Amino acid sequence: MRFLVTRPQPDCKRTADKLRAAGHVADEAPLLDFQVSPPAPLDLSGVCAVAFSSRRAVSVLAGHPQLAELLDLPVFTVGAATAEACRRAGFADVRSAGGDFAALGRLILRERAGLGPGAVFYPAAQDRSGDLERVLKTGALACRTRVVYRMDPMEKLPSEVVRALSLAAYDGVLVYSRRTAETLVAALHSAGLGAKIPGLKVYAISSHAAAPMREAAQVRVAQAPCETALLDLVLAEC
C-alpha cells in the first residue's frame, strides 16, 4: 500500500521509515517548516513550573544559555514523547498529561496546590492549538507564554506528490496537526486538486487535527493522540 506522510521533518522521515519497514510505500511531503525564533534573554523571574506542548519547544530550550535556571523546576508535558525529550534535556521532575493540549491544562490545575508561588513558563509555537493562559487563569494560576519557534507552511506540494494525488494513488494520508491539515487543504486547492479531497482517505492523530479534512469522504481518527495509536490504526486497515 502507498501512503503520504505530511508531518514536518525530521519526524516525517521517521514515520515514513516505520511504514516502509512494515512493507509499504511511503512518500514524504512535510507541509510545515520548523523555524526557531531566538528566545534570548528569557524572563524567568518568579517562575514556579514549566509547560511544554511539543518536543520542538524542548529542542529550542535545550540549547539555551538559561536552561540551567529551569532544570530544577517541575515540568508538565502534553505527552510521553515530549516528556522523554525533557528528560534527555536534563529536567528531573517531569509529569506527562498523556494526552492532548486540554489534558495538559487539566494536569497542571490538578497539581496546582503542589507548586510554589509564581507563574508557569510556557515556551510555545507562534501558532498554537489552545490558550494555556486562559485555561490556567481559571485556576488562578498565571502563565507566561514565550514564542520560541514557528512552523511556516509550505505553499506547494512536491510535483511527484501532486501527480500521485491526481491519480488517486494513495491508500491513505497521515495528518498530525490541525495546522498541517489546513495547509494540505490549501495546497490541494492551489494545485487544482480540490475536487480530489472528498475521495481521500485521511488518518488523523486527533479529532482536532482531523477537523479541516472533514469534507474528505473517509476520515479516520486515532484512539489516542499519539503516533503509536495512529500507526496502529493505519496498519490495522492494511
C-alpha positions as CSV (number, residue, x, y, z in Angstrom):
1,M,0.0,0.0,0.0
2,R,1.1,3.6,-0.6
3,F,0.8,6.4,2.0
4,L,1.5,10.1,2.1
5,V,3.1,11.4,5.3
6,T,2.7,15.2,5.8
7,R,4.3,16.0,9.2
8,P,7.4,18.2,9.5
9,Q,11.0,16.9,9.3
10,P,12.7,15.0,10.8
11,D,9.6,13.4,12.1
12,C,8.2,12.9,8.6
13,K,11.1,10.6,7.6
14,R,10.9,8.7,10.9
15,T,7.2,8.0,10.3
16,A,7.7,7.1,6.7
17,D,10.5,4.7,7.6
18,K,8.2,2.9,10.0
19,L,5.7,2.4,7.2
20,R,8.4,1.2,4.9
21,A,9.6,-1.3,7.5
22,A,6.1,-2.7,7.6
23,G,6.3,-3.3,3.8
24,H,4.5,-0.3,2.4
25,V,5.5,2.6,0.2
26,A,5.6,6.0,2.0
27,D,6.0,9.4,0.3
28,E,7.2,12.4,2.3
29,A,5.6,15.8,2.0
30,P,6.5,17.9,5.1
31,L,3.9,20.7,4.9
32,L,5.3,22.8,7.7
33,D,8.9,24.0,8.1
34,F,10.4,24.4,11.6
35,Q,11.9,27.9,12.3
36,V,13.5,28.9,15.6
37,S,12.6,32.3,17.0
38,P,15.6,33.1,19.2
39,P,14.2,33.5,22.7
40,A,17.2,35.1,24.5
41,P,17.0,36.6,27.0
42,L,14.2,34.9,29.0
43,D,12.3,36.5,31.8
44,L,12.3,33.7,34.4
45,S,11.7,35.7,37.5
46,G,9.0,34.2,39.7
47,V,8.6,31.1,37.6
48,C,7.3,28.1,39.5
49,A,7.0,25.5,36.7
50,V,7.5,24.9,33.0
51,A,4.9,23.6,30.5
52,F,5.7,22.0,27.1
53,S,3.2,21.2,24.5
54,S,5.7,20.0,21.9
55,R,9.2,18.4,21.6
56,R,10.2,21.2,19.3
57,A,10.0,23.8,22.1
58,V,12.1,21.4,24.2
59,S,14.8,21.3,21.5
60,V,14.9,25.1,21.4
61,L,15.3,25.4,25.2
62,A,17.8,22.5,25.3
63,G,20.5,24.8,23.8
64,H,19.6,27.9,25.6
65,P,22.1,29.5,28.0
66,Q,19.4,29.9,30.7
67,L,18.4,26.2,30.6
68,A,20.1,25.6,34.0
69,E,17.7,28.0,35.6
70,L,14.8,25.8,34.7
71,L,16.1,22.3,35.3
72,D,15.1,22.1,38.9
73,L,11.5,23.2,38.3
74,P,8.6,20.8,37.9
75,V,7.8,20.3,34.2
76,F,4.4,19.4,32.7
77,T,4.2,18.0,29.2
78,V,1.4,17.2,26.8
79,G,2.5,13.5,26.2
80,A,5.1,10.8,26.7
81,A,7.3,11.8,23.7
82,T,7.7,15.3,24.9
83,A,8.3,14.1,28.5
84,E,11.1,11.9,27.2
85,A,12.6,14.9,25.3
86,C,12.6,16.8,28.6
87,R,14.4,14.1,30.5
88,R,17.1,13.9,27.8
89,A,17.5,17.7,28.1
90,G,18.2,17.3,31.8
91,F,14.8,18.0,33.5
92,A,14.4,15.8,36.5
93,D,10.8,16.3,37.7
94,V,8.7,15.6,34.5
95,R,5.0,15.0,34.6
96,S,3.2,13.9,31.4
97,A,-0.5,14.5,30.7
98,G,-0.5,11.6,28.4
99,G,-3.0,13.2,26.1
100,D,-3.7,16.4,24.2
101,F,-3.5,20.2,25.0
102,A,-6.6,20.1,27.1
103,A,-5.2,17.2,29.2
104,L,-2.1,19.3,29.8
105,G,-4.1,22.2,31.2
106,R,-6.1,19.8,33.4
107,L,-2.9,18.2,34.8
108,I,-1.3,21.5,35.7
109,L,-4.5,22.6,37.5
110,R,-4.8,19.3,39.4
111,E,-1.3,19.8,40.7
112,R,-1.6,23.5,41.3
113,A,-1.5,23.1,45.1
114,G,1.9,21.5,45.0
115,L,3.5,24.3,43.1
116,G,5.2,27.3,44.6
117,P,4.1,30.9,44.1
118,G,4.7,32.3,40.7
119,A,3.8,31.7,37.1
120,V,4.1,28.7,34.7
121,F,6.6,29.4,32.0
122,Y,5.3,28.2,28.6
123,P,7.8,28.2,25.7
124,A,5.5,27.7,22.7
125,A,4.9,27.9,19.0
126,Q,3.8,31.1,17.3
127,D,0.6,29.4,16.2
128,R,-1.0,27.3,18.9
129,S,-3.9,24.9,19.1
130,G,-5.0,26.2,22.5
131,D,-4.8,29.0,25.0
132,L,-2.9,27.7,28.1
133,E,-3.0,31.2,29.7
134,R,-6.8,31.2,29.6
135,V,-7.0,27.6,30.9
136,L,-4.7,28.2,33.9
137,K,-6.4,31.5,34.7
138,T,-9.5,29.5,35.7
139,G,-7.4,28.1,38.5
140,A,-5.9,31.5,39.5
141,L,-2.5,30.4,38.0
142,A,-0.5,32.8,35.9
143,C,1.0,31.6,32.7
144,R,4.0,33.4,31.0
145,T,4.0,32.4,27.3
146,R,7.1,32.9,25.2
147,V,7.2,32.2,21.5
148,V,10.3,30.2,20.7
149,Y,9.6,28.8,17.3
150,R,7.2,28.9,14.4
151,M,6.0,26.5,11.7
152,D,6.0,28.0,8.3
153,P,3.5,26.5,5.8
154,M,4.8,25.1,2.5
155,E,2.9,26.7,-0.4
156,K,3.3,23.9,-2.9
157,L,3.2,20.1,-2.8
158,P,6.1,18.2,-4.5
159,S,5.4,17.6,-8.2
160,E,5.5,13.8,-7.7
161,V,3.0,14.0,-4.9
162,V,0.7,16.2,-7.0
163,R,0.9,13.5,-9.7
164,A,0.1,10.7,-7.3
165,L,-2.8,12.6,-5.8
166,S,-4.2,13.3,-9.3
167,L,-4.2,9.6,-10.0
168,A,-5.7,8.7,-6.6
169,A,-2.6,6.6,-5.9
170,Y,-2.6,6.9,-2.1
171,D,-4.2,4.5,0.2
172,G,-4.0,7.0,3.0
173,V,-2.8,10.4,4.0
174,L,-1.4,10.8,7.6
175,V,-2.1,14.1,9.3
176,Y,-0.6,15.0,12.7
177,S,-1.9,18.5,13.4
178,R,-4.7,20.9,12.5
179,R,-2.3,23.3,11.0
180,T,-0.9,20.6,8.7
181,A,-4.4,19.7,7.7
182,E,-5.2,23.3,6.9
183,T,-2.0,23.6,4.9
184,L,-2.8,20.4,3.0
185,V,-6.3,21.6,2.0
186,A,-4.9,24.9,0.8
187,A,-2.1,23.2,-1.2
188,L,-4.6,20.8,-2.8
189,H,-6.7,23.7,-3.9
190,S,-3.7,25.6,-5.1
191,A,-2.7,22.5,-7.2
192,G,-6.1,22.3,-8.8
193,L,-6.9,19.2,-6.8
194,G,-9.7,20.4,-4.6
195,A,-12.1,18.0,-6.2
196,K,-9.9,15.1,-5.0
197,I,-10.4,16.0,-1.3
198,P,-13.7,14.1,-0.9
199,G,-12.0,10.9,-2.2
200,L,-9.0,11.0,0.1
201,K,-8.7,8.5,3.0
202,V,-7.2,10.6,5.8
203,Y,-5.7,9.2,9.0
204,A,-5.6,11.9,11.7
205,I,-3.8,11.8,15.1
206,S,-6.8,13.6,16.8
207,S,-10.2,15.0,16.1
208,H,-8.7,18.5,16.3
209,A,-6.2,17.6,13.6
210,A,-9.0,16.0,11.5
211,A,-11.3,19.0,11.6
212,P,-10.1,20.8,8.4
213,M,-10.4,17.5,6.5
214,R,-13.9,16.7,7.5
215,E,-15.0,17.2,3.9
216,A,-12.9,14.1,3.0
217,A,-15.1,11.1,2.4
218,Q,-13.1,8.8,4.7
219,V,-11.6,10.3,7.8
220,R,-10.1,8.0,10.5
221,V,-9.1,9.3,13.9
222,A,-6.6,7.5,16.2
223,Q,-7.9,6.3,19.5
224,A,-5.3,8.3,21.4
225,P,-3.4,11.4,20.2
226,C,0.0,9.8,19.7
227,E,1.9,8.3,16.8
228,T,1.7,4.7,18.1
229,A,-2.1,4.8,18.1
230,L,-2.2,6.5,14.7
231,L,0.1,3.9,13.1
232,D,-1.8,1.1,14.8
233,L,-5.0,2.4,13.1
234,V,-3.2,2.7,9.7
235,L,-1.7,-0.7,9.8
236,A,-4.8,-2.4,11.1
237,E,-6.6,-1.4,7.9
238,C,-3.9,-2.7,5.6
